[in-house]
Amino acid sequence: MAQDIYDPAFVATLFDRCSQRYRRWSAISSFGFVWLWRKQCVDRLIGQTSIARIQNGKVTPKQPKVLQVVDLMAGTGEIWPHILAEFPRAKITAIDISPAMHAEAMIKLHGARANQITHFAANALTNDLPENTADMLVATFGLKTFNHDQQTILARQIARILVPGGQFSLIEASDPQGWIFRPLYRFYLAGVLPLIERVFLQGAQDFSMIATYTANFQNCAHMEKALRAAGLKVSMKRHFFGCATSVAGTKPIAPDAPTP
Ligand SMILES: C[S@@+](CC[C@H](N)C(=O)[O-])C[C@H]1O[C@@H](n2cnc3c(N)ncnc32)[C@H](O)[C@@H]1O
């Protein structure tokens, strides 16, 4: 029987096998683009903070508080330096389903800012983070291993976890439909990378799955619809000719009830 590549257990095992080489392999194979796209994900989050402060037609003052940030499908926590550079006092709660990615992240936690980060090995689709608690939520490159139904569940989870007025920003590698160099890009993902992996990583075919997931995922368009259906304000953006797409937005604050 064909393997269900969207089964969370399958995905967890796949990333367990990738965990030790993930950081270096993703940076090198993307020519550093993953670093840029994580930064752009955080930039979009910052852009949403001003929008979120608009209430009843007025911009509310900034709240000097410790921000609670949730990082879903966190992997080894590569986005944390970008978050902490912008929000130095933030507390980050990170989730990843792969025990080995979790273990790699825990090694990283023993750094100077360990007290600001909590990392759980858990399924983001069934997580029980308390509702209305996250001021901000991010996810980088963790959407493609979800099919449409799972994206819909994830969107509901995001709407549940965020505080009213909270912001989110999610980014994912995508299929750059219509780009003149798309055939070359696809050849690189589906032909060159698997060959390099086979030769240099003892015949492994784990990172090569990314080509399949990205081709199936297409872009963040379904996630955009799912987030809107979950009651969030959202807009989608293309990055580098559509090689990545992002969705960012806010959880609306219910308007004050009209005075009788
Ligand atoms: C491509 S990595 C991205 C890691 C990191 N966010 C980054 O920017 O490098 C995708 C991660 O999503 C995690 N993941 C996949 N499905 C998940 C789920 N249902 N719940 C939590 N984590 C999941 C995988 O274990 C993997 O670590």
The ligand as a MOL file (V3000), in Angstrom:
LIG
                    3D

  0  0  0     0  0            999 V3000
M  V30 BEGIN CTAB
M  V30 COUNTS 27 29 0 0 0
M  V30 BEGIN ATOM
M  V30 1 C 11.0620 22.1520 7.1890 0
M  V30 2 S 11.0490 22.0590 8.9240 0 CHG=1
M  V30 3 C 10.9980 23.7700 9.3870 0
M  V30 4 C 11.6480 24.0260 10.7090 0
M  V30 5 C 11.8100 25.4880 11.1200 0
M  V30 6 N 10.5440 26.1360 11.3460 0
M  V30 7 C 12.6620 26.2690 10.1510 0
M  V30 8 O 12.3390 27.4250 9.8600 0
M  V30 9 O 13.6960 25.7670 9.7500 0 CHG=-1
M  V30 10 C 9.3860 21.5490 9.2260 0
M  V30 11 C 9.1630 21.1330 10.6690 0
M  V30 12 O 7.7660 20.9400 10.8850 0
M  V30 13 C 7.6200 19.8850 11.8200 0
M  V30 14 N 6.2460 19.3610 11.7230 0
M  V30 15 C 5.6510 18.7580 10.6810 0
M  V30 16 N 4.3810 18.4240 10.9870 0
M  V30 17 C 4.1670 18.8530 12.2610 0
M  V30 18 C 3.0520 18.8000 13.1450 0
M  V30 19 N 1.8900 18.2220 12.8030 0
M  V30 20 N 3.1850 19.3600 14.3640 0
M  V30 21 C 4.3610 19.9330 14.7610 0
M  V30 22 N 5.4450 19.9850 13.9710 0
M  V30 23 C 5.3610 19.4610 12.7360 0
M  V30 24 C 8.6840 18.8890 11.3830 0
M  V30 25 O 9.0140 17.9590 12.3970 0
M  V30 26 C 9.8390 19.8240 11.0280 0
M  V30 27 O 10.7120 20.0070 12.1060 0
M  V30 END ATOM
M  V30 BEGIN BOND
M  V30 1 1 1 2
M  V30 2 1 2 3
M  V30 3 1 2 10
M  V30 4 1 3 4
M  V30 5 1 4 5
M  V30 6 1 5 6
M  V30 7 1 5 7
M  V30 8 2 7 8
M  V30 9 1 7 9
M  V30 10 1 10 11
M  V30 11 1 11 12
M  V30 12 1 11 26
M  V30 13 1 12 13
M  V30 14 1 13 14
M  V30 15 1 13 24
M  V30 16 1 14 15
M  V30 17 1 14 23
M  V30 18 2 15 16
M  V30 19 1 16 17
M  V30 20 1 17 18
M  V30 21 2 17 23
M  V30 22 1 18 19
M  V30 23 2 18 20
M  V30 24 1 20 21
M  V30 25 2 21 22
M  V30 26 1 22 23
M  V30 27 1 24 25
M  V30 28 1 24 26
M  V30 29 1 26 27
M  V30 END BOND
M  V30 END CTAB
M  END
